[in-house]
């Protein structure tokens, strides 16, 4: 792909949003109940979780519009137009972040105040990694390339340990071969199996 490897800030956030939109648009109608790399969550649940998480990133800045349900117990059902609901939330979050100074030393996030580049990378990490979850669960190409993985790594390096210890959000980091690419290394660092595939059903 054409993106450079130093994508950050609002550009990184919108890139991750675009990848999540594209993956959701590519989910076959009969695949919403398929298993995902997120243990015990279906594709529909990962989508709902990702939408609620992004909503929380916007609400943390504005103080309004907090999710009305728990992102960590997402519904296994879709709204009537799930893609449109997701798009509305992503557009709102992008607008909020576009209005912030790129050098802001503190931005309110669901994880506490963070410098703007880290806050944007954290929101991008959530959207980008869940886009990958949905893609591999539904037979689509990975949305994580070097540009997106490199940008997300800024947040992963700073926040993954805390999220793992305090909230159990990520599984322990995994080992990957030395020849693994940057997306694979990122996923493994976040506790995902970068080579995950759906189980073969009898």
Secondary structure, 3 states (H helix, E strand, C coil): CCCCCCCCHHHHHHHHHHHHHHHHHCCCHHHCCCECCCCCCEHHHHHHHHHHHHHHHHHHHHCCCCCCCCHHHCCCCCCCCHHHHHHHHHHHHHHHHHCCCCCCCCECCCCCCECHHHHHHHHHHHHHHHHHHHHHHCCCCCCCCHHHHHHHHHHHHHHHHHHHHHHCCCCCCCCCCCCCCHHHHHHHHCCCCCCCCCCCCC
